[in-house]
């Protein structure tokens, strides 16, 4: 699932689990990725944490970084 969303973000594709900002940022709607009713609260929280870590790693390899919790921005070259 993280790979699927990383692909969508990298390609700039619309997805109901993503909210695109006017400034080029994208927010992952975790309640649509892993809804509250998909397990015990502690289990869902752990899954979301691991999902975000995996997605952050995948996106970092593609030139994106997490700027806030579940909000990503394309890296800008220094200079």
N, CA, C and O atoms as CSV, one atom per row, in Angstrom:
chain,resi,resn,atom,element,x,y,z
A,1,UNK,N,N,0.816,-1.182,0.000
A,1,UNK,CA,C,0.000,0.000,0.000
A,1,UNK,C,C,0.873,1.263,0.000
A,1,UNK,O,O,0.543,2.239,-0.674
A,2,UNK,N,N,1.964,1.251,0.739
A,2,UNK,CA,C,2.863,2.404,0.764
A,2,UNK,C,C,3.472,2.633,-0.616
A,2,UNK,O,O,3.602,3.775,-1.057
A,3,UNK,N,N,3.844,1.554,-1.297
A,3,UNK,CA,C,4.415,1.670,-2.639
A,3,UNK,C,C,3.393,2.248,-3.605
A,3,UNK,O,O,3.724,3.088,-4.441
A,4,UNK,N,N,2.164,1.800,-3.490
A,4,UNK,CA,C,1.085,2.283,-4.352
A,4,UNK,C,C,0.881,3.795,-4.174
A,4,UNK,O,O,0.740,4.521,-5.158
A,5,UNK,N,N,0.866,4.263,-2.934
A,5,UNK,CA,C,0.689,5.694,-2.696
A,5,UNK,C,C,1.936,6.490,-3.070
A,5,UNK,O,O,1.826,7.616,-3.556
A,6,UNK,N,N,3.110,5.925,-2.851
A,6,UNK,CA,C,4.348,6.599,-3.270
A,6,UNK,C,C,4.349,6.788,-4.787
A,6,UNK,O,O,4.765,7.838,-5.276
A,7,UNK,N,N,3.895,5.798,-5.524
A,7,UNK,CA,C,3.788,5.905,-6.980
A,7,UNK,C,C,2.810,7.013,-7.372
A,7,UNK,O,O,3.092,7.809,-8.268
A,8,UNK,N,N,1.653,7.059,-6.691
A,8,UNK,CA,C,0.637,8.070,-6.998
A,8,UNK,C,C,1.164,9.476,-6.702
A,8,UNK,O,O,0.941,10.401,-7.483
A,9,UNK,N,N,1.858,9.634,-5.581
A,9,UNK,CA,C,2.407,10.946,-5.220
A,9,UNK,C,C,3.479,11.363,-6.220
A,9,UNK,O,O,3.481,12.502,-6.687
A,10,UNK,N,N,4.377,10.462,-6.548
A,10,UNK,CA,C,5.461,10.778,-7.489
A,10,UNK,C,C,4.930,11.181,-8.852
A,10,UNK,O,O,5.488,12.059,-9.510
A,11,UNK,N,N,3.840,10.530,-9.278
A,11,UNK,CA,C,3.259,10.814,-10.589
A,11,UNK,C,C,2.276,11.984,-10.552
A,11,UNK,O,O,1.840,12.461,-11.599
A,12,UNK,N,N,1.924,12.450,-9.342
A,12,UNK,CA,C,0.967,13.540,-9.226
A,12,UNK,C,C,-0.453,13.124,-9.534
A,12,UNK,O,O,-1.277,13.955,-9.917
A,13,UNK,N,N,-0.752,11.835,-9.370
A,13,UNK,CA,C,-2.079,11.303,-9.673
A,13,UNK,C,C,-3.080,11.615,-8.570
A,13,UNK,O,O,-2.731,11.700,-7.393
A,14,UNK,N,N,-4.314,11.780,-8.976
A,14,UNK,CA,C,-5.403,11.977,-8.017
A,14,UNK,C,C,-5.721,10.635,-7.362
A,14,UNK,O,O,-5.713,9.594,-8.019
A,15,UNK,N,N,-5.995,10.673,-6.085
A,15,UNK,CA,C,-6.341,9.475,-5.316
A,15,UNK,C,C,-7.169,9.965,-4.137
A,15,UNK,O,O,-6.842,10.989,-3.538
A,16,UNK,N,N,-8.233,9.251,-3.796
A,16,UNK,CA,C,-9.096,9.714,-2.707
A,16,UNK,C,C,-8.397,9.675,-1.347
A,16,UNK,O,O,-8.910,10.237,-0.379
A,17,UNK,N,N,-7.244,9.027,-1.259
A,17,UNK,CA,C,-6.477,8.975,-0.015
A,17,UNK,C,C,-5.464,10.109,0.084
A,17,UNK,O,O,-4.742,10.223,1.075
A,18,UNK,N,N,-5.418,10.946,-0.949
A,18,UNK,CA,C,-4.460,12.061,-0.992
A,18,UNK,C,C,-5.187,13.387,-1.144
A,18,UNK,O,O,-6.175,13.483,-1.871
A,19,UNK,N,N,-4.691,14.408,-0.453
A,19,UNK,CA,C,-5.205,15.767,-0.597
A,19,UNK,C,C,-4.038,16.629,-1.065
A,19,UNK,O,O,-3.055,16.808,-0.346
A,20,UNK,N,N,-4.157,17.155,-2.271
A,20,UNK,CA,C,-3.104,17.975,-2.852
A,20,UNK,C,C,-3.306,19.432,-2.477
A,20,UNK,O,O,-4.419,19.948,-2.579
A,21,UNK,N,N,-2.250,20.101,-2.047
A,21,UNK,CA,C,-2.288,21.523,-1.717
A,21,UNK,C,C,-1.918,22.357,-2.922
A,21,UNK,O,O,-1.297,21.865,-3.864
A,22,UNK,N,N,-2.301,23.623,-2.891
A,22,UNK,CA,C,-1.976,24.546,-3.996
A,22,UNK,C,C,-0.478,24.791,-4.087
A,22,UNK,O,O,0.029,25.172,-5.142
A,23,UNK,N,N,0.232,24.574,-2.980
A,23,UNK,CA,C,1.674,24.812,-2.958
A,23,UNK,C,C,2.495,23.589,-3.372
A,23,UNK,O,O,3.721,23.595,-3.254
A,24,UNK,N,N,1.823,22.542,-3.857
A,24,UNK,CA,C,2.531,21.347,-4.316
A,24,UNK,C,C,2.725,20.295,-3.246
A,24,UNK,O,O,3.292,19.236,-3.514
A,25,UNK,N,N,2.257,20.575,-2.022
A,25,UNK,CA,C,2.355,19.569,-0.966
A,25,UNK,C,C,1.218,18.568,-1.120
A,25,UNK,O,O,0.225,18.823,-1.801
A,26,UNK,N,N,1.390,17.435,-0.473
A,26,UNK,CA,C,0.342,16.417,-0.489
A,26,UNK,C,C,0.192,15.864,0.929
A,26,UNK,O,O,1.176,15.577,1.610
A,27,UNK,N,N,-1.070,15.721,1.355
A,27,UNK,CA,C,-1.358,15.155,2.675
A,27,UNK,C,C,-1.984,13.789,2.467
A,27,UNK,O,O,-2.913,13.636,1.675
A,28,UNK,N,N,-1.477,12.807,3.175
A,28,UNK,CA,C,-2.026,11.460,3.128
A,28,UNK,C,C,-3.125,11.389,4.182
A,28,UNK,O,O,-2.876,11.636,5.361
A,29,UNK,N,N,-4.334,11.053,3.759
A,29,UNK,CA,C,-5.478,10.945,4.666
A,29,UNK,C,C,-5.445,9.545,5.282
A,29,UNK,O,O,-5.968,8.585,4.716
A,30,UNK,N,N,-4.822,9.457,6.447
A,30,UNK,CA,C,-4.594,8.157,7.080
A,30,UNK,C,C,-5.888,7.452,7.447
A,30,UNK,O,O,-5.920,6.223,7.496
A,31,UNK,N,N,-6.960,8.201,7.708
A,31,UNK,CA,C,-8.230,7.552,8.038
A,31,UNK,C,C,-8.824,6.831,6.833
A,31,UNK,O,O,-9.657,5.940,6.997
A,32,UNK,N,N,-8.408,7.204,5.626
A,32,UNK,CA,C,-8.854,6.484,4.427
A,32,UNK,C,C,-7.909,5.335,4.098
A,32,UNK,O,O,-8.308,4.359,3.462
A,33,UNK,N,N,-6.659,5.450,4.529
A,33,UNK,CA,C,-5.683,4.384,4.291
A,33,UNK,C,C,-5.919,3.245,5.276
A,33,UNK,O,O,-6.040,2.085,4.884
A,34,UNK,N,N,-5.980,3.590,6.546
A,34,UNK,CA,C,-6.209,2.609,7.614
A,34,UNK,C,C,-7.321,3.149,8.512
A,34,UNK,O,O,-7.034,3.844,9.487
A,35,UNK,N,N,-8.582,2.846,8.207
A,35,UNK,CA,C,-9.706,3.389,8.981
A,35,UNK,C,C,-9.702,2.900,10.435
A,35,UNK,O,O,-9.141,1.853,10.760
A,36,UNK,N,N,-10.341,3.688,11.288
A,36,UNK,CA,C,-10.402,3.345,12.710
A,36,UNK,C,C,-11.038,1.985,12.958
A,36,UNK,O,O,-10.609,1.282,13.872
A,37,UNK,N,N,-12.022,1.593,12.200
A,37,UNK,CA,C,-12.708,0.319,12.401
A,37,UNK,C,C,-11.954,-0.894,11.886
A,37,UNK,O,O,-12.500,-1.997,11.881
A,38,UNK,N,N,-10.709,-0.719,11.452
A,38,UNK,CA,C,-9.964,-1.835,10.861
A,38,UNK,C,C,-9.180,-2.637,11.896
A,38,UNK,O,O,-8.358,-3.477,11.530
A,39,UNK,N,N,-9.419,-2.392,13.164
A,39,UNK,CA,C,-8.737,-3.143,14.222
A,39,UNK,C,C,-8.821,-2.401,15.529
A,39,UNK,O,O,-9.435,-1.337,15.609
A,40,UNK,N,N,-8.209,-2.953,16.550
A,40,UNK,CA,C,-8.160,-2.271,17.836
A,40,UNK,C,C,-7.386,-0.972,17.685
A,40,UNK,O,O,-6.488,-0.872,16.850
A,41,UNK,N,N,-7.731,0.013,18.487
A,41,UNK,CA,C,-7.130,1.342,18.363
A,41,UNK,C,C,-5.599,1.297,18.416
A,41,UNK,O,O,-4.925,1.943,17.614
A,42,UNK,N,N,-5.062,0.536,19.359
A,42,UNK,CA,C,-3.608,0.452,19.480
A,42,UNK,C,C,-3.002,-0.203,18.238
A,42,UNK,O,O,-1.930,0.195,17.781
A,43,UNK,N,N,-3.686,-1.198,17.701
A,43,UNK,CA,C,-3.222,-1.877,16.487
A,43,UNK,C,C,-3.235,-0.916,15.304
A,43,UNK,O,O,-2.269,-0.853,14.544
A,44,UNK,N,N,-4.322,-0.170,15.145
A,44,UNK,CA,C,-4.440,0.790,14.044
A,44,UNK,C,C,-3.359,1.861,14.167
A,44,UNK,O,O,-2.743,2.236,13.169
A,45,UNK,N,N,-3.125,2.352,15.378
A,45,UNK,CA,C,-2.093,3.373,15.585
A,45,UNK,C,C,-0.719,2.838,15.199
A,45,UNK,O,O,0.066,3.554,14.576
A,46,UNK,N,N,-0.420,1.609,15.554
A,46,UNK,CA,C,0.858,0.997,15.189
A,46,UNK,C,C,0.990,0.807,13.694
A,46,UNK,O,O,2.055,1.041,13.124
A,47,UNK,N,N,-0.085,0.384,13.061
A,47,UNK,CA,C,-0.065,0.196,11.606
A,47,UNK,C,C,0.159,1.518,10.890
A,47,UNK,O,O,0.922,1.591,9.927
A,48,UNK,N,N,-0.511,2.561,11.367
A,48,UNK,CA,C,-0.341,3.884,10.754
A,48,UNK,C,C,1.088,4.387,10.911
A,48,UNK,O,O,1.659,4.962,9.984
A,49,UNK,N,N,1.652,4.170,12.072
A,49,UNK,CA,C,3.032,4.598,12.319
A,49,UNK,C,C,3.999,3.873,11.381
A,49,UNK,O,O,4.880,4.496,10.789
A,50,UNK,N,N,3.832,2.566,11.250
A,50,UNK,CA,C,4.704,1.788,10.353
A,50,UNK,C,C,4.461,2.166,8.892
A,50,UNK,O,O,5.406,2.223,8.105
A,51,UNK,N,N,3.202,2.426,8.522
A,51,UNK,CA,C,2.876,2.835,7.162
A,51,UNK,C,C,3.557,4.159,6.830
A,51,UNK,O,O,4.173,4.291,5.772
A,52,UNK,N,N,3.447,5.155,7.740
A,52,UNK,CA,C,4.083,6.452,7.510
A,52,UNK,C,C,5.588,6.324,7.381
A,52,UNK,O,O,6.198,6.985,6.541
A,53,UNK,N,N,6.196,5.480,8.205
A,53,UNK,CA,C,7.653,5.289,8.136
A,53,UNK,C,C,8.040,4.700,6.784
A,53,UNK,O,O,9.012,5.140,6.171
A,54,UNK,N,N,7.284,3.707,6.318
A,54,UNK,CA,C,7.579,3.075,5.025
A,54,UNK,C,C,7.370,4.070,3.888
A,54,UNK,O,O,8.194,4.153,2.976
A,55,UNK,N,N,6.266,4.829,3.937
A,55,UNK,CA,C,5.978,5.801,2.884
A,55,UNK,C,C,7.034,6.905,2.856
A,55,UNK,O,O,7.478,7.312,1.782
A,56,UNK,N,N,7.433,7.385,4.020
A,56,UNK,CA,C,8.456,8.430,4.107
A,56,UNK,C,C,9.763,7.953,3.484
A,56,UNK,O,O,10.425,8.704,2.768
A,57,UNK,N,N,10.130,6.714,3.756
A,57,UNK,CA,C,11.361,6.151,3.187
A,57,UNK,C,C,11.262,6.023,1.671
A,57,UNK,O,O,12.201,6.368,0.954
A,58,UNK,N,N,10.131,5.529,1.185
A,58,UNK,CA,C,9.943,5.377,-0.259
A,58,UNK,C,C,9.969,6.741,-0.966
A,58,UNK,O,O,10.571,6.890,-2.029
A,59,UNK,N,N,9.309,7.719,-0.360
A,59,UNK,CA,C,9.263,9.044,-0.984
A,59,UNK,C,C,10.604,9.754,-0.923
A,59,UNK,O,O,10.946,10.503,-1.838
A,60,UNK,N,N,11.371,9.532,0.143
A,60,UNK,CA,C,12.696,10.150,0.250
A,60,UNK,C,C,13.579,9.718,-0.913
A,60,UNK,O,O,14.363,10.514,-1.429
A,61,UNK,N,N,13.455,8.476,-1.319
A,61,UNK,CA,C,14.237,7.968,-2.445
A,61,UNK,C,C,13.790,8.595,-3.763
A,61,UNK,O,O,14.504,8.526,-4.763
A,62,UNK,N,N,12.603,9.207,-3.761
A,62,UNK,CA,C,12.061,9.824,-4.976
A,62,UNK,C,C,12.104,11.350,-4.926
A,62,UNK,O,O,11.535,12.023,-5.786
A,63,UNK,N,N,12.786,11.893,-3.911
A,63,UNK,CA,C,12.946,13.342,-3.842
A,63,UNK,C,C,11.866,14.071,-3.074
A,63,UNK,O,O,11.676,15.268,-3.287
A,64,UNK,N,N,11.153,13.398,-2.193
A,64,UNK,CA,C,10.124,14.018,-1.360
A,64,UNK,C,C,10.542,13.914,0.094
A,64,UNK,O,O,11.307,13.025,0.469
A,65,UNK,N,N,10.031,14.835,0.919
A,65,UNK,CA,C,10.313,14.759,2.356
A,65,UNK,C,C,9.040,15.069,3.136
A,65,UNK,O,O,8.153,15.771,2.650
A,66,UNK,N,N,8.967,14.539,4.342
A,66,UNK,CA,C,7.820,14.807,5.209
A,66,UNK,C,C,8.066,16.141,5.915
A,66,UNK,O,O,9.067,16.298,6.615
A,67,UNK,N,N,7.160,17.098,5.733
A,67,UNK,CA,C,7.334,18.409,6.356
A,67,UNK,C,C,6.491,18.551,7.621
A,67,UNK,O,O,6.835,19.330,8.510
A,68,UNK,N,N,5.418,17.822,7.705
A,68,UNK,CA,C,4.574,17.710,8.892
A,68,UNK,C,C,4.047,16.281,8.911
A,68,UNK,O,O,4.257,15.530,7.959
A,69,UNK,N,N,3.384,15.913,9.955
A,69,UNK,CA,C,2.861,14.557,10.061
A,69,UNK,C,C,1.950,14.250,8.863
A,69,UNK,O,O,0.901,14.871,8.687
A,70,UNK,N,N,2.371,13.289,8.057
A,70,UNK,CA,C,1.626,12.807,6.880
A,70,UNK,C,C,1.469,13.867,5.787
A,70,UNK,O,O,0.587,13.747,4.936
A,71,UNK,N,N,2.304,14.893,5.800
A,71,UNK,CA,C,2.298,15.921,4.742
A,71,UNK,C,C,3.691,15.917,4.112
A,71,UNK,O,O,4.707,16.007,4.802
A,72,UNK,N,N,3.707,15.809,2.789
A,72,UNK,CA,C,4.977,15.669,2.067
A,72,UNK,C,C,5.135,16.789,1.047
A,72,UNK,O,O,4.161,17.313,0.506
A,73,UNK,N,N,6.388,17.134,0.804
A,73,UNK,CA,C,6.747,18.164,-0.148
A,73,UNK,C,C,7.925,17.686,-0.983
A,73,UNK,O,O,8.786,16.951,-0.499
A,74,UNK,N,N,7.955,18.105,-2.225
A,74,UNK,CA,C,9.081,17.759,-3.091
A,74,UNK,C,C,10.319,18.505,-2.591
A,74,UNK,O,O,10.249,19.688,-2.260
A,75,UNK,N,N,11.450,17.801,-2.540
A,75,UNK,CA,C,12.727,18.428,-2.138
A,75,UNK,C,C,13.079,19.499,-3.145
A,75,UNK,O,O,12.906,19.311,-4.349
A,76,UNK,N,N,13.572,20.619,-2.658
A,76,UNK,CA,C,14.049,21.660,-3.555
A,76,UNK,C,C,15.568,21.666,-3.509
A,76,UNK,O,O,16.151,21.574,-2.429
A,77,UNK,N,N,16.214,21.770,-4.652
A,77,UNK,CA,C,17.674,21.786,-4.673
A,77,UNK,C,C,18.225,22.987,-3.908
A,77,UNK,O,O,17.702,24.098,-4.003
A,78,UNK,N,N,19.273,22.744,-3.161
A,78,UNK,CA,C,19.915,23.831,-2.410
A,78,UNK,C,C,20.619,24.778,-3.377
A,78,UNK,O,O,21.156,24.353,-4.400
A,79,UNK,N,N,20.609,26.042,-3.044
A,79,UNK,CA,C,21.337,26.962,-3.894
A,79,UNK,C,C,20.649,28.186,-4.113
A,79,UNK,O,O,21.154,29.060,-4.818
